[in-house]
């Protein structure tokens, strides 16, 4: 009710836009191959990239889809390149965006591409030959890629001109949408009712254990319908890895840690690291922040103040750190990132999710 009164113009714009698409008054493109959309209705921080990676693992483990050509299409937020681009594992975050580059490095066998126009991107992925005759031609690709058999659309739930075969919407456990408001009063970038358009709802970043009563409470609060499915996931961190080849693993045994991040919410990571290290300095930059020379110098000064400490950042941030030419050699030995992974709360949920997903893809 607050959104409809205090933010009426914004609320009405969203309401009208969705009505036009729902009534078929605006054109919608449907990819020629099975497609899965991973999105949310809030501003960042729900874990789209780790869930996209989880989807890739689920498909690769499947007896049918594991042998197919899997493609991931993203907008490539804050990249400097234009149009359709095929992501190279040897490329830079500034060319493709940090998240697509991270996915490509983890899954080199998967085709990863970026395009602001999801429809155009899907057409190129399902007809690779058409890229050669596009406006930029072969400058869009660094090598031949196979025709996609399935496309995962990263962060495309608000992109109504494209309709995916399966819509997966993420809701952050620590930021329930039913207690939130539209921007700028809150973090919602879309109407709460849009959760009803999801085929699968995933409550992300949950505690390691949730009882059935709390799960039922969430199901009711989100208004999950009989034709929808709800799952609950948590995050875990793997052993820290060096950002640069010069990284010295002995620093991981330090007692002190300097943390620097450029993500929407680094509180879970800070809690995880504080159980092992004493965090003596914490730099919290905006989401998708491009690390400037001044930023690197500030981090270096902090490292000089604590010469035996280890420097840690997120897996997503490390893609942008590698782009910086201002990182001194002395700092490269101490720079590490903590790989993140999304997991279901128990093995039964993982099996059920895979079963539900495959039923949609059939």
TARA-V846194 format. One record per pair of residues at least 24 apart in sequence whose ideal C-beta (glycine too) atoms are under 6 Angstrom apart, sorted by the first residue. I is the first residue (numbers start at 1). GAP is how many residues later the second one is. Records with the same first field share a line. If there is no record, write none. Layout:
I=GAP + GAP
//
This chain:
2=179
3=178 + 179
7=175
10=172
14=177
21=139
28=135
29=90 + 133
30=133
31=91 + 120
32=94
33=93 + 115 + 116 + 117
34=116 + 131 + 327
35=116 + 129 + 130
36=116 + 130
37=116 + 119 + 120 + 127 + 130
38=116 + 130
39=116 + 117 + 118 + 130
40=130
41=147 + 149 + 153
42=145 + 146
43=144 + 146
44=220 + 243
45=127 + 219 + 220
46=124 + 126 + 158
47=157
48=107
49=50
50=290 + 292
51=291
52=100 + 102
54=288
55=97
56=51
58=296
68=81
69=77 + 79 + 80
70=40 + 80
71=40 + 54 + 77 + 80
72=31 + 40 + 80
73=40 + 48 + 78 + 80
74=26 + 40 + 80
75=41
76=24 + 38
77=211
78=210
83=53
84=31 + 37 + 40 + 56
85=29 + 55
86=27 + 55 + 56
87=25
88=54
92=231
93=226 + 227 + 230
94=229
98=218 + 221 + 222
101=218
102=214 + 217
111=34
118=38 + 41 + 44
119=43
122=29
125=26
158=32
166=33 + 194
167=31 + 32
168=32
169=29 + 32
170=32 + 34
171=32
172=32 + 33
173=30 + 32 + 33
178=43
195=27
200=29
201=29
202=29 + 31
203=29
204=29
205=30
206=26 + 28
208=26
229=127
231=118 + 122
232=113
233=109 + 111
234=109
235=105 + 107
236=105 + 107
237=35 + 101 + 103
238=101
240=96 + 98
241=96
242=94
243=75 + 78 + 92 + 94
244=88
246=86 + 87
248=85
251=59 + 83
254=54 + 55 + 56
256=24 + 50 + 53
257=52 + 53 + 55
258=44 + 51 + 53
259=53
260=39 + 53
261=52 + 53 + 56
262=27 + 55
263=24 + 51
280=26
291=29 + 30 + 33
293=33
296=28 + 30 + 31
300=31
310=24
311=24
312=24
313=24
315=24 + 25
//
